[in-house]
Amino acid sequence: MSPSVFEWLGGTEALNRLTQHFYAKVSNDRLLAPVFAQMPPTHPAHVAAFVGEVFGGPPRYSEQKGAMAHRDMMIRHQGRHLTEEQRHRWMELLIETADELGLPKDPEFRSIFVGYLEWGSRIAVEVSQTTEPLEDPGPMPKWGWGPGGEPRPS
């Protein structure tokens, strides 16, 4: 049996390291700092828990946030009016940080990792444009290896 994407990337420790380093960079980035300046110090750990769960790790985010965990993450982006330029910079910094920290570089992992980040960041931009009540987006997304190793949401 193949390891989960969560296991392949190095588990909780690797995700916590990634989000800590990433958000330290964000706090000094001229384009992203204004958006993330008010985030609490616990924000990187919350993001690591969410992403870890998406990639097949323990359901820590859902355990903290309950049955509406996915919706909770989406609500946190509402009204922020994120731009495509900010989304692109967010992606660029996160991938750069993953490279610096030695996350796996194999094509199968990177296609899943970047694919999820693209998908999720585009939803975040879309949701950030409104303050209207959100419909239930359903359960937490799950991303894993598909038949033949290709990425697939499950």
BAFI-3210 file (N, C-alpha, C; in Angstrom, 3 decimals, decimal comma, padded with zeros to 6 digits):
// residues 154
n [1|2|3|4|5|6|7|8|9|10|11|12|13|14|15|16|17|18|19|20|21|22|23|24|25|26|27|28|29|30|31|32|33|34|35|36|37|38|39|40|41|42|43|44|45|46|47|48|49|50|51|52|53|54|55|56|57|58|59|60|61|62|63|64|65|66|67|68|69|70|71|72|73|74|75|76|77|78|79|80|81|82|83|84|85|86|87|88|89|90|91|92|93|94|95|96|97|98|99|100|101|102|103|104|105|106|107|108|109|110|111|112|113|114|115|116|117|118|119|120|121|122|123|124|125|126|127|128|129|130|131|132|133|134|135|136|137|138|139|140|141|142|143|144|145|146|147|148|149|150|151|152|153|154]
n.u [000,837|000,525|002,106|000,254|-000,309|000,207|001,954|004,032|005,035|006,204|004,739|003,199|005,230|006,756|004,809|004,154|006,625|006,826|004,582|005,190|007,643|006,796|004,706|006,268|007,740|005,638|004,805|006,649|006,317|005,554|003,181|001,557|001,665|-000,118|-002,613|-002,340|-001,479|-002,906|-003,188|-003,374|-000,733|-001,100|-002,010|-000,356|-000,141|-002,813|-003,357|-001,539|-002,660|-005,123|-004,335|-002,848|-004,858|-006,373|-004,566|-004,567|-003,778|-004,075|-007,330|-007,175|-007,872|-010,626|-011,435|-010,949|-012,612|-015,071|-018,057|-018,428|-015,975|-014,684|-016,265|-015,798|-013,115|-013,417|-015,068|-013,322|-011,954|-013,700|-014,739|-012,204|-011,245|-009,276|-006,792|-005,986|-003,303|-002,270|-002,916|-001,316|001,238|001,169|001,116|003,605|005,451|004,882|005,539|008,235|009,134|008,593|010,472|012,877|012,811|013,071|010,906|009,411|010,451|009,631|007,767|005,139|004,342|004,629|002,747|000,339|000,537|000,910|-001,328|-003,464|-002,982|-003,350|-006,078|-007,346|-006,486|-007,649|-010,349|-010,344|-009,833|-012,158|-014,189|-013,425|-014,397|-016,936|-019,413|-021,644|-023,823|-022,450|-022,997|-023,162|-020,140|-019,710|-018,022|-014,638|-012,138|-010,378|-007,289|-005,417|-003,387|-004,112|-005,354|-002,585|-000,940|-001,551|-002,664|-005,649|-008,716|-010,557]
n.v [-001,182|002,205|005,074|007,724|011,000|012,858|011,399|011,001|013,563|014,101|014,332|015,689|017,217|018,168|019,680|021,617|022,919|023,889|025,677|027,487|028,658|029,655|031,543|033,336|034,469|035,616|037,619|039,576|040,297|042,592|042,534|040,556|040,847|042,899|041,580|039,397|040,413|040,583|038,036|035,491|034,127|031,400|030,713|029,498|026,813|025,997|026,063|024,123|021,870|021,724|021,348|019,023|017,190|017,206|015,950|013,359|012,958|012,955|013,827|016,473|019,213|019,054|017,890|019,996|021,993|020,882|019,520|021,302|022,023|022,417|024,406|026,378|027,047|028,232|030,425|031,989|033,316|035,046|038,283|039,365|040,186|039,208|039,300|038,221|038,627|038,578|035,938|034,547|035,337|034,228|031,494|031,299|031,960|029,897|027,533|028,057|028,039|025,362|024,120|025,128|023,922|021,300|019,597|016,779|016,383|014,879|014,227|013,155|013,671|016,499|017,253|016,660|018,198|020,911|021,016|020,825|023,184|025,138|024,696|025,128|027,767|029,252|028,938|030,254|032,916|033,409|033,086|035,121|037,428|037,995|038,609|037,349|034,799|031,533|028,579|025,194|023,678|021,011|017,984|017,902|018,384|015,710|014,698|012,520|009,768|008,698|006,066|004,549|006,471|009,128|012,433|012,978|014,362|012,982]
n.w [000,000|-000,829|000,691|002,289|000,857|002,801|004,508|002,676|002,266|004,676|006,995|010,013|011,254|009,059|007,673|009,605|009,821|007,204|007,047|009,105|008,221|005,761|006,469|007,912|005,866|004,422|006,155|005,675|003,090|000,576|-000,894|000,268|003,077|004,077|003,967|005,658|008,047|010,441|011,400|013,880|015,996|015,988|013,517|011,375|012,339|012,321|009,574|008,714|009,953|008,610|005,876|006,205|006,923|004,563|002,862|003,766|006,374|010,011|011,345|012,538|012,178|011,637|014,025|015,761|014,738|014,176|012,560|010,475|009,400|006,879|005,752|007,679|007,160|004,667|005,271|006,695|004,737|003,589|002,458|002,294|-000,101|-001,942|-004,482|-007,845|-008,328|-005,711|-005,053|-006,865|-005,986|-003,408|-004,030|-005,345|-003,264|-001,443|-002,833|-003,301|-000,636|000,016|-001,639|-000,535|001,973|001,389|000,669|-000,972|-004,372|-006,457|-009,454|-009,183|-006,506|-006,496|-008,427|-007,174|-004,824|-005,779|-007,424|-005,575|-004,100|-006,098|-006,748|-004,215|-003,607|-005,620|-005,045|-002,587|-003,389|-004,880|-002,900|-001,210|-002,257|-001,416|001,140|001,642|003,000|003,000|001,106|002,239|001,716|001,756|002,856|004,207|001,738|000,130|-000,925|-002,880|-004,056|-007,287|-009,507|-011,001|-009,985|-010,481|-009,451|-007,574|-006,481|-003,790]
ca.u [000,000|001,286|001,895|-000,605|000,427|000,637|003,146|005,068|005,657|006,926|003,819|002,890|006,439|007,101|003,801|004,330|007,831|006,473|003,699|005,913|008,585|006,014|004,051|007,319|008,006|004,444|004,742|007,588|006,060|004,793|001,865|000,761|001,667|-001,348|-003,718|-002,093|-000,883|-003,694|-003,335|-002,791|000,459|-001,510|-002,491|000,382|-000,478|-004,171|-003,246|-000,862|-003,636|-006,095|-003,678|-002,522|-006,078|-006,694|-003,621|-004,678|-003,276|-005,098|-008,377|-007,014|-008,642|-012,041|-011,658|-010,972|-013,663|-016,346|-018,610|-018,394|-014,581|-014,385|-016,970|-015,088|-011,934|-013,870|-015,574|-012,170|-011,477|-014,743|-014,577|-010,793|-011,045|-007,986|-006,626|-005,244|-001,888|-001,942|-002,977|-000,118|002,384|001,015|001,571|005,045|006,171|004,693|006,349|009,629|009,396|008,638|011,779|013,923|012,754|013,327|009,758|009,695|010,455|009,205|006,629|003,851|004,018|004,466|001,497|-000,730|000,756|000,616|-002,712|-004,344|-002,789|-004,031|-007,514|-007,767|-006,254|-008,646|-011,592|-010,172|-010,027|-013,581|-014,949|-013,012|-015,075|-018,295|-019,704|-022,936|-023,737|-021,969|-023,641|-022,306|-019,302|-019,560|-016,949|-013,260|-011,612|-009,340|-006,463|-004,532|-002,872|-005,129|-004,835|-001,393|-000,140|-001,915|-003,401|-007,100|-009,482|-011,426]
ca.v [000,000|003,454|006,013|008,865|012,207|013,401|010,650|011,200|014,883|014,147|014,378|016,901|018,020|018,855|020,700|022,725|023,646|024,589|026,818|028,479|029,374|030,371|032,725|034,306|035,190|036,393|038,815|040,562|040,466|043,829|042,257|039,680|041,248|043,595|040,631|038,438|041,101|040,399|036,615|035,134|033,274|030,005|030,510|028,471|025,461|025,688|025,765|022,825|020,834|021,630|020,741|017,649|016,390|017,085|015,014|012,021|012,902|012,885|014,843|017,457|020,431|018,717|017,675|021,313|022,861|020,181|019,015|022,325|022,446|022,920|025,688|027,300|027,549|029,125|031,652|032,797|034,088|035,966|039,719|039,798|040,751|038,774|039,497|037,168|038,913|038,060|034,482|034,103|035,528|033,235|030,222|031,400|031,870|028,587|026,555|028,399|027,549|023,891|023,776|025,446|022,987|019,944|018,729|015,932|017,043|013,959|014,779|012,699|014,459|017,916|017,474|016,656|019,340|022,155|020,936|021,191|024,605|025,905|024,524|025,791|029,212|029,847|028,990|031,312|034,208|033,522|033,268|036,377|038,558|038,125|038,469|036,655|033,469|030,469|027,269|024,154|023,129|019,575|017,554|018,286|017,741|014,696|014,556|011,382|009,148|008,034|004,892|004,867|007,497|010,512|013,045|013,053|014,598|011,834]
ca.w [000,000|-000,922|001,790|001,941|000,476|004,090|004,915|001,663|002,426|005,943|008,129|010,775|011,463|007,805|007,381|010,556|009,404|005,967|007,277|009,914|007,348|004,757|007,025|008,250|004,612|004,092|007,007|005,136|001,661|000,383|-001,455|001,127|004,486|004,511|004,089|006,733|009,196|011,662|011,727|015,181|015,890|015,811|012,150|010,626|012,815|011,832|008,141|008,615|010,323|007,526|004,710|006,582|006,831|003,131|002,254|004,335|007,736|011,050|011,196|013,625|011,916|011,836|015,455|016,399|014,197|014,105|011,305|009,437|009,313|005,543|005,644|008,556|006,451|003,602|005,893|007,112|003,585|003,128|002,622|002,254|-001,448|-002,465|-005,924|-008,545|-008,110|-004,376|-005,121|-007,584|-005,090|-002,345|-004,618|-005,595|-001,985|-000,816|-003,582|-002,992|000,722|-000,068|-002,218|000,440|003,097|000,920|000,431|-002,138|-005,673|-007,505|-010,201|-008,679|-005,321|-006,831|-009,157|-006,181|-003,937|-006,491|-007,873|-004,468|-003,790|-007,159|-006,561|-002,992|-003,635|-006,520|-004,268|-001,586|-004,057|-005,206|-001,662|-000,578|-002,891|-000,900|002,568|001,677|003,622|002,120|001,141|002,788|000,655|001,928|003,766|003,902|000,532|000,348|-002,122|-002,745|-005,265|-008,098|-010,205|-011,773|-009,318|-010,769|-008,358|-007,732|-005,267|-003,524]
c.u [000,883|001,072|000,936|000,283|000,984|001,929|004,312|005,781|006,376|006,059|003,683|004,099|006,800|006,095|003,895|005,547|007,534|005,633|004,372|006,851|007,842|005,398|005,053|007,679|006,847|004,418|005,681|007,363|005,149|003,374|000,961|000,674|000,388|-002,542|-003,569|-001,559|-001,615|-003,878|-002,704|-001,579|000,121|-001,921|-001,695|000,038|-001,875|-004,135|-002,577|-001,828|-004,655|-005,494|-003,312|-003,720|-006,471|-005,825|-003,583|-004,118|-004,418|-006,092|-008,328|-007,856|-010,127|-012,365|-011,743|-012,210|-015,019|-016,783|-018,531|-016,971|-014,241|-015,030|-016,268|-013,872|-012,348|-014,345|-014,428|-011,594|-012,480|-014,392|-013,151|-010,416|-009,641|-007,955|-005,903|-003,745|-001,442|-001,952|-001,710|001,118|002,359|001,529|003,089|005,853|006,052|005,518|007,837|010,018|009,480|009,977|012,901|013,972|012,909|012,113|010,018|009,554|009,955|007,921|005,266|003,426|003,738|003,177|000,314|-000,637|000,353|-000,828|-003,683|-004,218|-003,467|-005,534|-007,998|-007,589|-007,232|-010,008|-011,500|-010,375|-011,501|-014,418|-014,641|-013,743|-016,460|-018,337|-021,061|-022,779|-023,333|-022,846|-022,652|-021,476|-019,132|-018,382|-015,586|-012,835|-010,527|-008,594|-005,494|-004,062|-004,025|-004,545|-003,636|-000,560|-000,567|-002,732|-004,895|-007,721|-010,373|-012,562]
c.v [001,246|004,312|007,117|010,037|012,873|012,720|010,927|012,535|015,046|014,355|015,738|017,810|018,812|019,953|021,885|023,569|024,484|025,834|027,893|029,317|030,219|031,644|033,749|035,125|036,114|037,691|039,917|040,850|041,672|043,580|041,474|040,122|041,981|042,646|039,773|039,082|040,817|038,936|036,312|034,218|031,794|029,688|029,454|027,041|025,052|025,311|024,406|021,688|020,633|020,892|019,288|016,733|016,167|016,017|013,644|011,856|012,859|014,046|015,916|018,707|020,165|018,483|019,002|022,105|022,184|019,853|020,026|022,856|023,046|024,288|026,747|027,890|028,534|030,468|032,572|033,639|035,131|037,427|040,221|040,396|040,461|038,957|038,313|037,382|038,395|036,535|033,931|034,224|034,515|031,878|030,222|031,247|030,498|027,509|026,797|027,872|026,025|023,429|023,988|024,433|021,532|019,038|017,930|016,696|016,129|014,470|014,366|013,506|015,901|018,184|017,504|017,900|020,650|022,164|021,328|022,673|025,499|025,872|025,323|027,295|029,919|029,933|030,114|032,691|034,425|033,836|034,627|037,593|038,824|038,082|037,785|035,296|032,404|029,236|026,280|023,558|021,619|019,260|018,081|017,633|016,738|014,523|013,413|010,883|008,478|006,773|005,301|005,985|008,920|011,102|013,041|013,474|013,388|012,223]
c.w [000,000|000,313|001,340|001,501|001,740|004,560|003,964|001,866|003,750|007,162|008,789|010,926|010,210|007,473|008,341|010,193|008,161|006,266|008,140|009,041|006,315|005,334|007,553|007,015|004,257|004,889|006,524|003,653|001,435|-000,116|-000,496|002,590|004,892|004,721|005,342|008,014|010,505|012,061|013,076|014,998|015,681|014,366|011,369|011,050|012,357|010,350|007,945|008,938|009,207|006,327|005,009|006,464|005,375|002,475|002,929|005,725|008,744|010,928|012,289|013,405|012,153|013,302|016,201|016,002|014,060|012,688|010,162|009,213|007,949|005,341|006,500|007,854|005,355|004,173|006,299|005,971|003,107|003,412|002,584|000,889|-001,987|-003,977|-006,547|-008,374|-006,738|-004,367|-005,781|-006,690|-003,950|-002,827|-004,788|-004,306|-001,339|-001,524|-003,333|-001,609|000,746|-000,631|-001,204|001,586|002,681|000,854|-000,842|-003,456|-006,789|-008,152|-009,665|-007,460|-005,703|-007,597|-008,188|-005,302|-004,614|-006,996|-006,774|-004,145|-004,830|-006,946|-005,352|-003,026|-004,572|-005,831|-003,236|-002,204|-004,358|-003,960|-001,026|-001,132|-002,307|000,624|002,749|002,360|002,593|002,224|001,741|001,655|000,739|002,828|003,329|002,594|000,925|-000,969|-001,900|-004,090|-006,004|-008,736|-011,070|-011,181|-009,600|-009,604|-008,628|-006,417|-005,041|-002,629]
res [m|s|p|s|v|f|e|w|l|g|g|t|e|a|l|n|r|l|t|q|h|f|y|a|k|v|s|n|d|r|l|l|a|p|v|f|a|q|m|p|p|t|h|p|a|h|v|a|a|f|v|g|e|v|f|g|g|p|p|r|y|s|e|q|k|g|a|m|a|h|r|d|m|m|i|r|h|q|g|r|h|l|t|e|e|q|r|h|r|w|m|e|l|l|i|e|t|a|d|e|l|g|l|p|k|d|p|e|f|r|s|i|f|v|g|y|l|e|w|g|s|r|i|a|v|e|v|s|q|t|t|e|p|l|e|d|p|g|p|m|p|k|w|g|w|g|p|g|g|e|p|r|p|s]
***
